[in-house]
């Protein structure tokens, strides 16, 4: 079955796995998913992830979820820019997520990065998702 929004699918899999307190979740591998997972790992929202290549089947990412005192590290994960409604922002207009406690993940001309790094690099782009 074709997935229209692969990134939204991955975020939903993470959200569902954390609601069920799973230690890991799996999602099909793609470049954009890998870049978003890199940012999640840098920001400390997941323990890590690994690409698992299978013979004759599409490769997958195995994502190790992070918990603190039994609660998920990710309280809220929300897709902002969807295939039907793209959301772009200039660097001066980048929103703060949860008064600076959360992270917005952007797709910029310099790659996928967090909002803090985008401000540092002075680039805007498409706001992929917000995490708190």
N, CA and C of each residue as an Amber inpcrd file, in Angstrom:
protein
   396
   0.8310000  -1.1730000   0.0000000   0.0000000   0.0000000   0.0000000
   0.8810000   1.2440000   0.0000000   0.5830000   2.2000000  -0.8240000
   1.3700000   3.4220000  -0.9290000   1.0660000   4.3630000   0.2370000
   2.1080000   5.0020000   0.7380000   1.9700000   5.9670000   1.8170000
   2.1080000   7.3550000   1.2190000   1.0770000   8.1900000   1.3750000
   1.1180000   9.5380000   0.8110000   2.0310000  10.4700000   1.5880000
   2.1210000  10.2920000   2.9010000   2.9340000  11.1440000   3.7580000
   3.8690000  10.2780000   4.6000000   5.0440000   9.9280000   4.0530000
   5.9300000   9.0180000   4.7780000   6.4180000   9.5710000   6.1160000
   6.6710000  10.8620000   6.1740000   7.1440000  11.4550000   7.4260000
   6.0420000  11.4510000   8.4810000   4.8280000  11.7810000   8.0720000
   3.6910000  11.7320000   8.9850000   3.4500000  10.3190000   9.4980000
   3.6570000   9.3280000   8.6360000   3.5190000   7.9270000   9.0190000
   4.5390000   7.5690000  10.0950000   5.8000000   8.0060000   9.9260000
   6.8420000   7.7130000  10.9100000   6.5210000   8.3760000  12.2530000
   6.0810000   9.6290000  12.2280000   5.7520000  10.3270000  13.4670000
   4.6030000   9.6420000  14.1930000   3.6210000   9.1520000  13.4470000
   2.5000000   8.4330000  14.0560000   2.9560000   7.1130000  14.6510000
   3.8530000   6.4240000  13.9860000   4.3850000   5.1610000  14.5400000
   5.1250000   5.4100000  15.8550000   5.9090000   6.5010000  15.9130000
   6.6200000   6.8450000  17.1450000   5.6140000   7.1910000  18.2440000
   4.6230000   8.0120000  17.9210000   3.6060000   8.4220000  18.8910000
   2.8650000   7.1980000  19.4370000   2.4550000   6.2820000  18.5420000
   1.7150000   5.0910000  18.9700000   2.5790000   4.1670000  19.8220000
   3.8340000   3.9890000  19.4480000   4.7280000   3.1140000  20.2160000
   4.9670000   3.6790000  21.6160000   5.0920000   5.0010000  21.7180000
   5.3130000   5.5880000  23.0350000   4.0650000   5.5280000  23.9020000
   2.8820000   5.6030000  23.3020000   1.6560000   5.4490000  24.0870000
   1.5730000   4.0440000  24.6820000   2.1090000   3.0600000  23.9580000
   2.0890000   1.6760000  24.4370000   3.3500000   1.3150000  25.2210000
   4.2340000   2.2960000  25.4560000   5.4850000   2.1280000  26.2190000
   6.4080000   1.0700000  25.6050000   6.4630000   1.0320000  24.2920000
   7.3440000   0.0980000  23.5970000   8.7820000   0.6120000  23.6520000
   9.7570000  -0.2780000  23.7660000  11.1610000   0.1730000  23.7740000
  11.6530000   0.5600000  22.3800000  11.0650000  -0.0460000  21.3440000
  11.4850000   0.2140000  19.9670000  10.2730000   0.2940000  19.0590000
  10.4790000   0.9400000  17.9090000   9.4710000   0.8730000  16.8540000
  10.2050000   0.8160000  15.5210000   9.5250000   0.3400000  14.5060000
  10.1370000   0.2110000  13.1830000   9.3420000   1.0230000  12.1710000
  10.0590000   1.5020000  11.1600000   9.4510000   2.2580000  10.0780000
  10.2600000   2.0150000   8.8120000   9.6410000   2.0340000   7.6520000
  10.4200000   1.8760000   6.4220000  11.4750000   2.9730000   6.2980000
  12.6230000   2.6270000   5.7530000  13.7410000   3.5700000   5.6420000
  13.5980000   4.4630000   4.4200000  13.9450000   5.7350000   4.5910000
  14.0440000   6.6880000   3.4880000  15.0100000   7.7810000   3.9240000
  15.4690000   8.5870000   2.9670000  16.4420000   9.6250000   3.2830000
  15.8600000  10.6830000   4.2190000  14.6560000  11.1670000   3.9490000
  14.0730000  12.2260000   4.7760000  13.8090000  11.7260000   6.1890000
  13.3470000  10.4860000   6.3210000  13.1140000   9.9160000   7.6500000
  14.4280000   9.8130000   8.4160000  15.4800000   9.4110000   7.7270000
  16.7880000   9.3080000   8.3700000  17.2950000  10.6500000   8.8590000
  17.1000000  11.7050000   8.0620000  17.5530000  13.0480000   8.4620000
  16.7630000  13.5580000   9.6670000  15.4580000  13.2970000   9.6910000
  14.6400000  13.7170000  10.8320000  15.0470000  12.9270000  12.0760000
  15.3280000  11.6460000  11.9230000  15.7810000  10.8410000  13.0630000
  17.1340000  11.3230000  13.5810000  18.0080000  11.7940000  12.6800000
  19.2880000  12.3710000  13.1140000  19.0510000  13.5630000  14.0400000
  18.1190000  14.4340000  13.6640000  17.8220000  15.6150000  14.4820000
  17.2100000  15.1930000  15.8160000  16.2940000  14.2210000  15.8010000
  15.6880000  13.7350000  17.0390000  16.7460000  13.1650000  17.9800000
  17.7290000  12.4850000  17.4190000  18.8030000  11.9160000  18.2350000
  19.7090000  13.0170000  18.7830000  20.0630000  14.0010000  17.9550000
  20.9010000  15.1250000  18.4000000  20.2390000  15.8940000  19.5350000
  18.9280000  16.0830000  19.4360000  18.1960000  16.8620000  20.4320000
  17.8490000  16.0340000  21.6750000  18.0950000  14.7230000  21.6580000
  17.8890000  13.8970000  22.8300000  16.4890000  13.3500000  23.0120000
  15.7010000  13.3140000  21.9480000  14.3370000  12.7970000  22.0560000
  14.2480000  11.2920000  21.8340000  15.2320000  10.7000000  21.1740000
  15.2990000   9.2420000  21.0200000  16.7020000   8.7850000  21.3860000
  16.8280000   7.5270000  21.7690000  18.1550000   6.9890000  22.1090000
  19.0200000   6.8250000  20.8680000  18.4070000   6.3810000  19.7880000
  19.1410000   6.1630000  18.5550000  18.2900000   5.3730000  17.5830000
  18.8900000   5.0980000  16.4460000  18.1870000   4.2940000  15.4450000
  19.2300000   3.5570000  14.6250000  18.7820000   2.4840000  13.9900000
  19.6680000   1.6820000  13.1480000  18.9280000   1.2840000  11.8810000
  19.6420000   1.3000000  10.7780000  19.0720000   0.8510000   9.5010000
  19.2810000  -0.6480000   9.4020000  18.2040000  -1.3790000   9.1380000
  18.2550000  -2.8350000   9.0170000  17.9330000  -3.1870000   7.5640000
  18.9280000  -3.7170000   6.8590000  18.7260000  -4.1380000   5.4720000
  18.2740000  -5.5870000   5.4520000  17.1850000  -5.8460000   4.7410000
  16.6410000  -7.1900000   4.6480000  16.7060000  -7.6250000   3.1880000
  16.9230000  -8.9050000   2.9660000  16.9900000  -9.4010000   1.5960000
  15.5950000  -9.4880000   0.9990000  15.4320000  -8.8820000  -0.1600000
  14.1710000  -8.9530000  -0.8810000  13.0730000  -8.0600000  -0.3600000
  13.3470000  -7.3210000   0.7120000  12.3450000  -6.4520000   1.3170000
  12.9750000  -5.0710000   1.5000000  12.1220000  -4.0560000   1.5100000
  12.6070000  -2.6990000   1.7280000  13.3090000  -2.5760000   3.0870000
  14.4210000  -1.8440000   3.1640000  15.0990000  -1.6830000   4.4610000
  14.2290000  -0.8810000   5.4380000  14.4830000  -1.1040000   6.7220000
  13.7040000  -0.4270000   7.7580000  14.6400000   0.2930000   8.7350000
  14.0880000   1.2390000   9.4840000  14.7710000   1.8650000  10.6050000
  14.1820000   1.2900000  11.8770000  15.0590000   0.8550000  12.7940000
  14.6460000   0.4080000  14.1090000  14.9610000   1.5530000  15.0650000
  13.9490000   2.1860000  15.6180000  14.1060000   3.3740000  16.4450000
  14.0040000   2.9870000  17.9150000  15.0420000   3.3340000  18.7030000
  15.0310000   3.0910000  20.1440000  14.4380000   4.3190000  20.8220000
  13.3010000   4.1440000  21.4660000  12.6030000   5.2520000  22.0970000
  13.1900000   5.5350000  23.4770000  13.0230000   6.7650000  23.9190000
  13.6100000   7.2080000  25.1750000  12.5060000   7.5480000  26.1720000
  12.7080000   7.1120000  27.4270000  11.7660000   7.3870000  28.5040000
  12.5210000   7.9530000  29.6920000  11.8310000   8.7890000  30.4700000
  12.4160000   9.3670000  31.6800000  11.4070000   9.2090000  32.8110000
  11.7740000   8.4790000  33.8570000  10.8680000   8.1600000  34.9680000
   9.5690000   7.5360000  34.4720000   9.6580000   6.6820000  33.4780000
   8.4980000   5.9820000  32.9460000   7.6670000   6.7860000  31.9600000
   7.9900000   8.0480000  31.7560000   7.2630000   8.8940000  30.8210000
   8.0590000   9.0690000  29.5400000   7.3970000   9.1340000  28.3860000
   8.1210000   9.3140000  27.1240000   8.8650000  10.6450000  27.0850000
  10.0270000  10.6610000  26.4530000  10.7890000  11.8940000  26.2860000
  10.0420000  12.8560000  25.3630000   9.2800000  12.3220000  24.4380000
   8.4910000  13.1380000  23.5190000   7.0720000  13.2320000  24.0740000
   6.7010000  14.4210000  24.5540000   5.3390000  14.6160000  25.0470000
   4.3670000  14.7820000  23.8920000   4.7800000  15.5620000  22.9080000
   3.9040000  15.8460000  21.7740000   4.7520000  15.9020000  20.5170000
   4.3120000  15.2360000  19.4740000   5.0000000  15.2690000  18.1840000
   3.9260000  15.5120000  17.1300000   4.0830000  16.6000000  16.3830000
   3.0140000  17.0380000  15.5000000   3.5750000  17.4260000  14.1360000
   2.9530000  16.9350000  13.0830000   3.3280000  17.2750000  11.7070000
   2.7750000  18.6530000  11.3900000   3.5950000  19.5490000  10.8550000
   3.1540000  20.9040000  10.5310000   2.8900000  21.0160000   9.0340000
   3.9010000  20.7680000   8.2190000   3.7720000  20.8750000   6.7690000
   3.3420000  19.5220000   6.2170000   2.2070000  19.4840000   5.5450000
   1.6900000  18.2350000   4.9990000   1.7470000  18.2990000   3.4780000
   1.5700000  17.1730000   2.7920000   1.5860000  17.2170000   1.3270000
   0.4980000  18.1220000   0.7460000  -0.6110000  18.3010000   1.4390000
  -1.6870000  19.1530000   0.9480000  -1.5520000  20.6060000   1.3510000
  -0.7010000  20.8760000   2.3190000  -0.5320000  22.2480000   2.8210000
   0.8970000  22.4340000   3.3100000   1.7380000  22.9470000   2.4490000
   3.1340000  23.1920000   2.7970000   3.2480000  24.4690000   3.6260000
   4.0980000  24.4290000   4.6470000   4.3040000  25.5860000   5.5180000
   5.7780000  25.9530000   5.4810000   6.0690000  27.1640000   4.9970000
   7.4360000  27.6630000   4.9050000   7.6020000  28.8430000   5.8390000
   8.8370000  29.0770000   6.2850000   9.0940000  30.1880000   7.1800000
  10.4780000  30.7550000   6.9170000  10.5630000  32.0730000   6.9230000
  11.8640000  32.7340000   6.8550000  12.5260000  32.6220000   8.2230000
  13.8230000  32.8210000   8.2690000  14.5540000  32.6500000   9.5220000
  14.0650000  33.6220000  10.5920000  13.6920000  34.8300000  10.2170000
  13.2300000  35.8150000  11.2070000  11.8250000  35.4880000  11.7290000
  11.0740000  34.6630000  11.0000000   9.7080000  34.3190000  11.4000000
   9.5890000  32.9140000  11.9850000  10.7010000  32.2440000  12.2730000
  10.6330000  30.8790000  12.8020000   9.9200000  30.8780000  14.1490000
   8.9370000  30.0100000  14.3220000   8.1970000  29.9810000  15.5840000
   9.0050000  29.2910000  16.6820000   8.7390000  29.6810000  17.9230000
   9.3140000  28.9460000  19.0510000   8.2820000  27.9190000  19.4810000
   8.7370000  26.7430000  19.8130000   7.8520000  25.6500000  20.2010000
   7.8740000  25.5560000  21.7220000   6.7190000  25.6430000  22.3490000
   6.5710000  25.5490000  23.8050000   7.4990000  26.5280000  24.5200000
   7.4770000  27.7840000  24.0790000   8.3090000  28.8470000  24.6580000
   9.7890000  28.4990000  24.6820000  10.2440000  27.8260000  23.6430000
  11.6600000  27.4950000  23.5260000  12.0460000  26.1550000  24.1180000
  11.1200000  25.4550000  24.7570000  11.4290000  24.1500000  25.3420000
  11.3530000  23.0330000  24.3070000  10.6140000  23.2390000  23.2380000
  10.4690000  22.2470000  22.1910000  11.3560000  22.5640000  21.0060000
  11.2340000  21.7500000  19.9680000  12.0710000  21.8730000  18.7700000
  11.1810000  21.8030000  17.5370000  11.4510000  22.6860000  16.5920000
  10.8300000  22.5850000  15.2730000  11.8930000  22.0170000  14.3380000
  11.5290000  21.0530000  13.5170000  12.4680000  20.4650000  12.5530000
  12.1520000  21.0470000  11.1920000  13.1780000  21.5860000  10.5350000
  13.0170000  22.2600000   9.2510000  13.8070000  21.5480000   8.1690000
  13.2770000  21.6110000   6.9610000  14.0040000  21.1820000   5.7740000
  14.4810000  22.4510000   5.0810000  15.7820000  22.6880000   5.0760000
  16.3490000  23.9120000   4.5170000  17.2230000  23.5860000   3.3220000
  17.7560000  24.6350000   2.7130000  18.6730000  24.4300000   1.5940000
  19.9910000  23.8300000   2.0620000  20.2570000  23.8860000   3.3600000
  21.4800000  23.3110000   3.9270000  21.2240000  21.9800000   4.6230000
  20.0580000  21.4090000   4.4020000  19.7280000  20.1080000   4.9750000
  18.6490000  20.2080000   6.0250000  18.3200000  19.0710000   6.6260000
  17.3010000  19.0130000   7.6690000  17.9710000  19.3510000   8.9970000
  17.3750000  20.3060000   9.7350000  17.9820000  20.7410000  10.9920000
  16.9180000  21.2670000  11.9510000  17.3320000  21.4710000  13.1910000
  16.4370000  22.0240000  14.1990000  16.3070000  23.5260000  13.9990000
  15.2990000  24.1120000  14.6460000  15.0960000  25.5560000  14.5070000
  16.2480000  26.3630000  15.0850000  16.8570000  25.8930000  16.1650000
  17.9910000  26.6040000  16.7580000  19.1780000  26.6260000  15.8050000
  19.4400000  25.5000000  15.1610000  20.5540000  25.4460000  14.2070000
  20.2460000  26.2810000  12.9670000  18.9760000  26.3190000  12.5570000
  18.5980000  27.1300000  11.4010000  18.8050000  28.6130000  11.6970000
  18.4930000  29.0290000  12.9140000  18.7460000  30.4250000  13.2980000
  20.2450000  30.7080000  13.2920000  21.0110000  29.7450000  13.7760000
  22.4710000  29.8700000  13.7940000  23.0450000  29.9700000  12.3840000
  22.5180000  29.1560000  11.4630000  22.9730000  29.1430000  10.0710000
  22.3320000  30.2560000   9.2420000  21.3180000  30.9270000   9.8220000
  20.5940000  32.0140000   9.1710000  19.8900000  31.5670000   7.8900000
  19.1630000  30.4340000   7.9840000  18.3820000  29.9300000   6.8590000
  16.9690000  29.5860000   7.3280000  16.0090000  29.7730000   6.4530000
  14.6420000  29.3620000   6.7070000  14.3320000  28.1480000   5.8430000
  13.1000000  27.7070000   5.8770000  12.7220000  26.5570000   5.0630000
  11.3530000  26.0450000   5.4150000  11.1090000  24.8060000   5.0310000
   9.8270000  24.1620000   5.2890000   9.8210000  23.5800000   6.7050000
   8.8080000  23.9170000   7.4910000   8.6940000  23.4030000   8.8570000
   8.0540000  22.0200000   8.7690000   8.8330000  20.9880000   9.0160000
   8.3360000  19.6160000   8.9010000   7.4680000  19.2140000  10.0890000
   7.9840000  19.4180000  11.3220000   7.2280000  18.9970000  12.5020000
   7.6840000  19.7650000  13.7350000   6.8470000  19.7470000  14.7680000
   7.1510000  20.3260000  16.0590000   7.1940000  19.2040000  17.0890000
   8.1620000  19.2940000  18.0020000   8.3210000  18.2600000  19.0270000
   8.4840000  18.9460000  20.3710000   7.7790000  18.4010000  21.3450000
   7.8940000  18.9300000  22.6960000   7.8700000  17.7850000  23.6720000
